[in-house]
Amino acid sequence: MIEIRWHGRGGQGSFTVARLLGASAALYEDKYALSFPSFGPERRGAPVLGFTKIHEKKINDRSEVKTCDYVVLLDETLINENVVKGLKENGTIIINSKNPGRYDILKGFNVVAIDATSIALDILKRPITNTAMLGALIAVSDVVKLESAVKGIESEMKKSIVNKNIEVLKKAYETVKGVK
């Protein structure tokens, strides 16, 4: 089973991206998936967590993800000792940051950084980084195919925002893969 923990702030789309990944796996790759949020105070800007579990077999464990293969940080201001807790050996942290080297807590872990905020601002004109971080995760992990994520966005998001979010997804994917 592949388990992903998404760290973000209310309004950044942490749960939406967890759900998009789950839908992409379940609807377009014949895998089983669970996606769910964990909220504290439900307000814009408050720290929130999203979780996605993906497996080839039916998932019976519906508990919160305690140990994960990937930690995805939509907002680098959330970096603290808790973001690395439960990351499996050889797990990867994917962070929205221009300069992840400045965080001592990340040393010794597999870290992939992308400036998702700039991509989102350039294309969406808003700092909503969820689909950029999904593109980065897919580029690093191959947990689902890029085409499946595109279909997931098409089926799960409002039509008015689909095209720009697909553009963000692909730009982030290509950035991490090193494709020009």
Backbone as JSON, one array per atom type, in Angstrom:
{
  "sequence": "MIEIRWHGRGGQGSFTVARLLGASAALYEDKYALSFPSFGPERRGAPVLGFTKIHEKKINDRSEVKTCDYVVLLDETLINENVVKGLKENGTIIINSKNPGRYDILKGFNVVAIDATSIALDILKRPITNTAMLGALIAVSDVVKLESAVKGIESEMKKSIVNKNIEVLKKAYETVKGVK",
  "N": [[0.84, -1.18, 0.0], [0.5, 2.23, -0.77], [1.01, 5.2, 0.95], [0.1, 8.52, 1.51], [0.69, 11.64, 3.0], [-0.68, 14.77, 3.23], [0.19, 18.07, 3.85], [-1.12, 21.17, 4.55], [-2.67, 24.41, 4.42], [-5.86, 25.65, 5.45], [-7.9, 26.28, 2.68], [-5.97, 25.99, 0.76], [-6.29, 23.69, -0.63], [-5.68, 21.08, 0.3], [-7.21, 18.79, 1.08], [-8.7, 18.53, -1.23], [-6.75, 17.83, -3.15], [-5.88, 15.38, -2.11], [-8.18, 13.91, -2.5], [-8.42, 14.12, -5.31], [-6.17, 12.64, -6.16], [-6.85, 10.12, -5.13], [-9.23, 9.6, -6.57], [-8.2, 9.55, -9.16], [-6.59, 7.26, -9.08], [-8.46, 5.24, -8.38], [-10.56, 5.44, -10.27], [-9.34, 5.46, -12.79], [-7.22, 3.74, -12.92], [-7.76, 1.25, -11.95], [-7.25, 0.7, -9.25], [-7.46, 0.52, -5.68], [-8.57, 3.06, -3.48], [-8.41, 5.39, -0.77], [-9.35, 8.48, 0.52], [-9.08, 11.18, 2.72], [-9.76, 13.88, 5.03], [-8.17, 15.64, 7.81], [-9.06, 17.79, 10.17], [-8.39, 20.65, 12.18], [-9.2, 23.53, 13.75], [-11.69, 24.66, 11.68], [-10.97, 26.74, 9.46], [-9.99, 29.22, 7.11], [-6.58, 29.23, 6.35], [-5.75, 27.85, 8.63], [-3.75, 25.1, 9.84], [-4.06, 22.05, 8.08], [-4.6, 18.57, 7.38], [-4.41, 16.13, 4.84], [-5.1, 12.87, 3.6], [-4.1, 10.1, 1.62], [-4.59, 6.84, 0.57], [-3.46, 4.19, -1.38], [-3.87, 1.18, -3.12], [-3.39, -2.1, -4.55], [-5.15, -3.97, -3.74], [-8.29, -4.33, -1.97], [-8.84, -1.84, 0.47], [-8.98, -2.1, 3.82], [-8.29, -0.89, 6.17], [-9.19, 1.96, 7.6], [-8.1, 3.94, 9.05], [-6.36, 6.93, 10.17], [-3.43, 7.99, 8.43], [-0.46, 6.91, 9.7], [2.17, 6.05, 9.29], [3.98, 6.85, 6.44], [4.65, 6.85, 2.88], [5.13, 9.08, 1.39], [5.39, 12.51, 2.12], [3.77, 15.46, 1.59], [4.2, 18.83, 1.32], [2.31, 21.57, 1.06], [2.75, 24.1, 1.84], [5.5, 25.75, 2.94], [5.74, 26.98, 5.42], [4.76, 25.31, 7.28], [6.63, 23.56, 8.15], [7.94, 21.57, 10.61], [8.94, 19.51, 13.42], [6.98, 17.53, 13.31], [6.32, 16.98, 10.64], [8.08, 15.14, 9.59], [7.71, 12.92, 11.11], [6.82, 9.56, 11.18], [7.44, 9.1, 8.55], [8.31, 6.7, 6.25], [11.25, 4.59, 6.04], [13.39, 5.45, 3.43], [11.4, 7.0, 2.42], [9.84, 9.94, 0.94], [9.95, 13.48, 1.0], [8.06, 16.01, -0.33], [8.26, 19.28, -1.15], [6.91, 22.53, -1.23], [8.87, 24.87, -2.05], [11.41, 27.34, -2.56], [13.89, 27.12, -1.5], [14.77, 24.59, 0.06], [16.97, 23.7, 1.49], [17.49, 25.24, 3.67], [16.24, 24.26, 5.87], [16.93, 22.53, 8.6], [15.66, 20.33, 9.73], [14.93, 18.71, 7.63], [17.17, 17.5, 6.7], [18.9, 14.54, 5.83], [16.75, 13.2, 4.84], [14.95, 12.09, 1.9], [14.41, 14.62, -0.23], [12.38, 16.56, -2.29], [12.07, 19.49, -4.02], [9.96, 22.09, -5.17], [8.98, 25.09, -6.7], [6.06, 25.63, -6.28], [4.24, 27.62, -5.72], [4.92, 29.8, -7.38], [4.38, 28.66, -9.89], [1.6, 28.24, -9.66], [0.7, 30.9, -9.24], [1.49, 32.06, -11.66], [-0.1, 30.69, -13.56], [-2.73, 30.21, -12.48], [-3.19, 32.56, -11.22], [-3.48, 32.74, -8.55], [-2.43, 31.7, -5.26], [-2.81, 28.85, -5.0], [-1.76, 25.76, -4.48], [-2.26, 23.07, -4.84], [-2.73, 21.35, -7.19], [-0.32, 21.65, -8.48], [1.45, 20.5, -6.67], [0.48, 17.92, -6.76], [1.23, 17.22, -9.37], [4.02, 17.26, -8.99], [4.32, 15.17, -7.1], [3.46, 12.96, -8.63], [5.41, 12.95, -10.61], [7.65, 12.24, -9.14], [6.95, 9.82, -7.97], [5.37, 8.1, -9.57], [2.95, 7.09, -8.75], [0.41, 7.26, -9.81], [-0.45, 7.45, -13.27], [0.32, 10.31, -15.31], [-1.68, 10.89, -17.17], [-3.91, 9.73, -15.97], [-4.23, 11.37, -13.73], [-4.88, 13.76, -15.02], [-7.37, 13.03, -16.1], [-8.68, 12.6, -13.69], [-8.77, 15.21, -12.63], [-10.38, 16.37, -14.59], [-12.78, 15.01, -14.13], [-13.43, 15.58, -11.47], [-13.23, 18.29, -10.77], [-14.61, 21.64, -10.97], [-15.84, 22.66, -14.12], [-15.06, 25.21, -14.98], [-12.53, 25.63, -13.95], [-10.92, 23.57, -14.71], [-9.14, 23.38, -17.04], [-7.0, 25.2, -16.52], [-5.99, 24.11, -14.16], [-5.12, 21.63, -15.04], [-3.07, 22.5, -16.67], [-1.36, 23.57, -14.71], [-0.77, 21.22, -13.26], [0.61, 19.72, -15.24], [2.79, 21.42, -15.8], [4.16, 21.46, -13.34], [4.78, 18.74, -13.1], [6.46, 18.4, -15.36], [8.5, 20.16, -14.62], [9.62, 18.92, -12.35], [10.38, 16.46, -13.45], [12.23, 17.38, -15.18], [11.76, 18.02, -17.78], [11.74, 19.94, -20.7]],
  "CA": [[0.0, 0.0, 0.0], [1.19, 3.52, -0.79], [0.31, 6.14, 1.8], [0.57, 9.89, 1.34], [0.16, 12.63, 3.94], [-0.66, 16.12, 2.64], [0.17, 19.15, 4.83], [-1.42, 22.46, 3.94], [-3.49, 25.33, 5.23], [-7.23, 25.75, 4.96], [-8.03, 27.1, 1.5], [-4.95, 25.66, -0.23], [-6.7, 22.51, -1.39], [-5.05, 19.84, 0.79], [-8.12, 17.66, 0.96], [-9.08, 18.39, -2.64], [-5.7, 17.1, -3.85], [-5.92, 14.0, -1.63], [-9.34, 13.32, -3.19], [-8.09, 14.02, -6.74], [-5.27, 11.51, -6.33], [-7.62, 8.9, -4.9], [-10.14, 9.39, -7.71], [-7.38, 9.19, -10.32], [-6.17, 5.86, -8.91], [-9.6, 4.33, -8.34], [-11.4, 5.51, -11.47], [-8.62, 5.36, -14.06], [-6.11, 2.77, -12.87], [-8.24, 0.01, -11.34], [-6.67, 0.51, -7.93], [-8.33, 0.93, -4.58], [-8.05, 4.28, -2.86], [-9.15, 6.1, 0.26], [-8.87, 9.85, 0.72], [-9.85, 11.8, 3.79], [-9.09, 15.01, 5.69], [-8.12, 15.76, 9.26], [-9.11, 19.22, 10.42], [-8.43, 21.24, 13.52], [-10.19, 24.58, 13.56], [-12.02, 24.72, 10.25], [-10.97, 28.11, 8.96], [-8.96, 29.5, 6.1], [-5.26, 29.51, 6.9], [-5.39, 26.93, 9.71], [-3.12, 23.87, 9.34], [-4.93, 20.9, 7.82], [-3.97, 17.39, 6.81], [-5.17, 15.25, 3.96], [-4.46, 11.56, 3.5], [-4.49, 9.23, 0.51], [-4.07, 5.47, 0.58], [-3.67, 3.54, -2.68], [-3.41, -0.21, -3.08], [-3.91, -2.99, -5.6], [-6.2, -4.76, -3.1], [-9.24, -3.56, -1.19], [-8.26, -1.25, 1.68], [-9.9, -2.24, 4.95], [-7.83, 0.0, 7.24], [-9.68, 3.31, 7.34], [-7.53, 4.84, 10.06], [-5.46, 7.99, 9.74], [-2.1, 7.54, 8.03], [0.56, 7.14, 10.73], [3.45, 5.91, 8.59], [3.68, 7.15, 5.03], [5.71, 6.78, 1.88], [5.34, 10.44, 0.91], [4.85, 13.67, 2.82], [3.7, 16.56, 0.64], [3.98, 20.09, 2.02], [1.83, 22.62, 0.16], [3.15, 25.39, 2.4], [6.72, 25.51, 3.71], [5.65, 27.52, 6.78], [4.29, 24.23, 8.15], [7.75, 22.67, 8.49], [8.3, 21.38, 12.01], [9.33, 18.12, 13.66], [5.89, 16.6, 13.02], [6.19, 16.62, 9.22], [8.91, 13.97, 9.28], [7.28, 11.78, 11.93], [6.07, 8.53, 10.48], [7.9, 8.91, 7.17], [8.98, 5.4, 6.16], [12.62, 4.58, 5.55], [13.41, 5.7, 1.99], [10.26, 7.84, 2.05], [10.2, 11.2, 0.31], [9.23, 14.71, 1.33], [7.94, 16.91, -1.48], [7.99, 20.55, -0.49], [6.72, 23.76, -2.01], [9.9, 25.78, -1.53], [12.51, 27.75, -3.43], [15.15, 26.86, -0.83], [14.53, 23.64, 1.15], [18.2, 23.46, 2.22], [17.57, 26.05, 4.9], [15.51, 23.58, 6.95], [17.73, 21.46, 9.17], [14.82, 19.17, 10.04], [14.78, 17.9, 6.43], [18.44, 16.85, 6.38], [18.86, 13.1, 6.03], [15.57, 12.65, 4.17], [14.82, 12.34, 0.47], [13.63, 15.85, -0.36], [12.18, 17.11, -3.63], [11.5, 20.82, -3.86], [9.44, 22.76, -6.36], [8.35, 26.37, -6.4], [4.68, 25.46, -6.72], [3.53, 28.89, -5.6], [5.16, 30.57, -8.61], [3.63, 28.02, -10.98], [0.18, 28.53, -9.44], [0.46, 32.33, -9.48], [1.65, 32.31, -13.09], [-1.19, 30.11, -14.36], [-4.04, 30.39, -11.84], [-3.23, 33.92, -10.65], [-3.79, 32.56, -7.12], [-1.43, 30.81, -4.67], [-3.39, 27.55, -4.64], [-0.68, 24.92, -4.98], [-2.58, 21.64, -4.74], [-2.5, 20.56, -8.4], [1.12, 21.68, -8.74], [2.08, 19.51, -5.8], [0.09, 16.62, -7.3], [2.13, 16.98, -10.49], [5.33, 16.94, -8.44], [4.24, 13.84, -6.51], [3.39, 11.97, -9.71], [6.72, 12.93, -11.27], [8.59, 11.57, -8.25], [6.51, 8.51, -7.48], [4.62, 7.28, -10.53], [1.85, 6.45, -8.02], [-0.57, 7.15, -10.9], [0.05, 8.05, -14.51], [-0.08, 11.69, -15.54], [-2.97, 10.88, -17.88], [-4.96, 9.42, -14.99], [-4.44, 12.58, -12.93], [-5.62, 14.69, -15.89], [-8.77, 12.56, -16.12], [-9.21, 12.85, -12.35], [-9.1, 16.64, -12.56], [-11.54, 16.61, -15.47], [-14.01, 14.46, -13.56], [-13.69, 15.99, -10.09], [-13.2, 19.75, -10.56], [-15.57, 22.45, -11.74], [-15.4, 22.86, -15.51], [-14.46, 26.53, -15.16], [-11.14, 25.65, -13.48], [-10.25, 22.34, -15.14], [-8.02, 23.57, -17.98], [-5.85, 25.84, -15.88], [-5.42, 23.17, -13.19], [-4.36, 20.64, -15.82], [-1.85, 23.19, -17.07], [-0.52, 23.62, -13.51], [-0.34, 19.84, -13.02], [1.62, 19.33, -16.25], [3.98, 22.28, -15.62], [4.88, 20.96, -12.17], [5.28, 17.42, -13.48], [7.59, 18.61, -16.26], [9.55, 20.81, -13.85], [10.28, 17.91, -11.51], [10.99, 15.46, -14.34], [13.31, 18.01, -15.92], [11.36, 18.12, -19.19], [11.65, 21.34, -21.16]],
  "C": [[0.89, 1.25, 0.0], [0.35, 4.5, 0.02], [0.96, 7.52, 1.69], [-0.11, 10.78, 2.37], [0.39, 14.0, 3.34], [-0.77, 17.14, 3.76], [-0.12, 20.45, 4.09], [-2.15, 23.35, 4.94], [-4.87, 25.38, 4.61], [-7.31, 26.71, 3.78], [-7.0, 26.81, 0.43], [-5.27, 24.4, -1.03], [-6.07, 21.2, -0.96], [-5.98, 18.64, 0.66], [-8.54, 17.45, -0.49], [-8.03, 17.57, -3.38], [-5.64, 15.64, -3.39], [-7.04, 13.25, -2.35], [-9.07, 13.13, -4.68], [-7.18, 12.82, -7.0], [-6.01, 10.19, -6.15], [-8.55, 8.58, -6.05], [-9.36, 8.96, -8.94], [-6.97, 7.72, -10.26], [-7.36, 4.9, -9.03], [-10.39, 4.29, -9.65], [-10.64, 5.18, -12.75], [-7.45, 4.39, -14.05], [-6.5, 1.47, -12.19], [-7.53, -0.33, -10.03], [-7.72, 0.86, -6.89], [-7.71, 2.15, -3.92], [-9.0, 4.78, -1.78], [-8.52, 7.48, 0.39], [-9.73, 10.49, 1.8], [-9.05, 12.93, 4.43], [-8.99, 14.81, 7.19], [-8.04, 17.26, 9.56], [-8.98, 19.52, 11.9], [-9.53, 22.28, 13.43], [-10.44, 24.75, 12.06], [-12.12, 26.17, 9.8], [-9.83, 28.27, 7.97], [-7.65, 29.86, 6.8], [-4.82, 28.59, 8.03], [-4.72, 25.69, 9.13], [-4.14, 22.75, 9.19], [-4.09, 19.77, 7.23], [-4.94, 16.69, 5.89], [-4.4, 13.95, 3.84], [-4.99, 10.84, 2.27], [-3.81, 7.89, 0.71], [-4.42, 4.85, -0.76], [-3.08, 2.14, -2.62], [-4.02, -0.99, -4.23], [-5.08, -3.83, -5.06], [-7.12, -3.83, -2.32], [-8.59, -3.09, 0.12], [-9.29, -1.32, 2.81], [-9.55, -1.31, 6.1], [-8.22, 1.44, 6.9], [-9.15, 4.32, 8.35], [-6.63, 5.88, 9.41], [-4.09, 7.4, 9.4], [-1.1, 7.91, 9.11], [1.96, 7.03, 10.15], [3.16, 6.07, 7.1], [4.92, 7.04, 4.16], [6.11, 8.17, 1.4], [4.68, 11.43, 1.84], [4.9, 14.81, 1.81], [3.32, 17.82, 1.4], [3.58, 21.16, 1.02], [2.3, 23.99, 0.6], [4.36, 25.17, 3.3], [6.68, 26.09, 5.12], [5.18, 26.46, 7.77], [5.41, 23.28, 8.56], [8.02, 22.73, 9.99], [8.62, 19.91, 12.2], [8.23, 17.11, 13.32], [5.8, 16.18, 11.57], [7.02, 15.41, 8.85], [8.53, 12.75, 10.11], [6.48, 10.81, 11.07], [6.47, 8.34, 9.02], [8.71, 7.62, 7.14], [10.43, 5.57, 5.7], [12.57, 4.63, 4.03], [12.18, 6.46, 1.51], [10.76, 9.18, 1.52], [9.31, 12.33, 0.79], [9.24, 15.57, 0.07], [7.46, 18.24, -0.92], [7.86, 21.69, -1.49], [7.7, 24.79, -1.43], [10.91, 26.12, -2.61], [13.85, 27.31, -2.84], [14.96, 25.88, 0.34], [15.77, 23.38, 2.0], [18.31, 24.23, 3.52], [16.88, 25.39, 6.1], [16.3, 22.38, 7.46], [16.93, 20.19, 9.41], [14.69, 18.22, 8.85], [16.07, 17.15, 6.05], [18.37, 15.36, 6.72], [17.64, 12.43, 5.41], [15.67, 12.89, 2.67], [13.9, 13.53, 0.31], [13.59, 16.27, -1.82], [11.49, 18.45, -3.43], [11.05, 21.35, -5.21], [8.81, 24.07, -5.91], [6.92, 26.34, -6.98], [3.89, 26.76, -6.66], [3.71, 29.73, -6.86], [4.4, 29.99, -9.79], [2.15, 28.36, -10.86], [-0.14, 30.0, -9.73], [0.54, 32.66, -10.97], [0.42, 31.86, -13.89], [-2.56, 30.41, -13.78], [-4.28, 31.82, -11.36], [-3.64, 33.91, -9.18], [-2.78, 31.58, -6.54], [-2.01, 29.48, -4.18], [-2.53, 26.48, -5.3], [-1.02, 23.43, -5.08], [-2.3, 20.85, -6.02], [-1.03, 20.6, -8.82], [1.83, 20.61, -7.91], [1.68, 18.08, -6.21], [0.98, 16.26, -8.48], [3.52, 16.59, -10.03], [5.35, 15.53, -7.85], [4.24, 12.77, -7.6], [4.73, 11.85, -10.42], [7.74, 12.15, -10.45], [8.23, 10.11, -8.04], [5.92, 7.58, -8.52], [3.48, 6.53, -9.84], [0.61, 6.31, -8.91], [0.08, 7.77, -12.13], [-0.45, 9.49, -14.62], [-1.45, 11.75, -16.22], [-4.13, 10.58, -16.94], [-5.27, 10.63, -14.12], [-5.2, 13.64, -13.74], [-7.09, 14.31, -15.92], [-9.44, 12.8, -14.76], [-9.61, 14.3, -12.17], [-10.33, 16.94, -13.4], [-12.84, 16.12, -14.85], [-14.39, 15.04, -12.21], [-13.75, 17.5, -9.85], [-14.26, 20.44, -11.4], [-14.99, 22.73, -13.12], [-14.67, 24.19, -15.71], [-12.99, 26.59, -14.75], [-10.32, 24.45, -13.95], [-9.01, 22.63, -15.98], [-6.8, 24.18, -17.33], [-5.2, 24.91, -14.85], [-4.66, 22.04, -13.88], [-3.04, 21.25, -16.28], [-0.86, 23.27, -15.9], [0.07, 22.24, -13.23], [0.81, 19.46, -13.96], [2.9, 20.14, -16.1], [4.81, 21.78, -14.44], [5.51, 19.6, -12.46], [6.54, 17.57, -14.34], [8.77, 19.26, -15.53], [10.33, 19.8, -13.02], [10.99, 16.86, -12.36], [12.17, 16.05, -15.11], [13.04, 18.12, -17.41], [11.25, 19.58, -19.56], [10.42, 21.55, -22.01]]
}
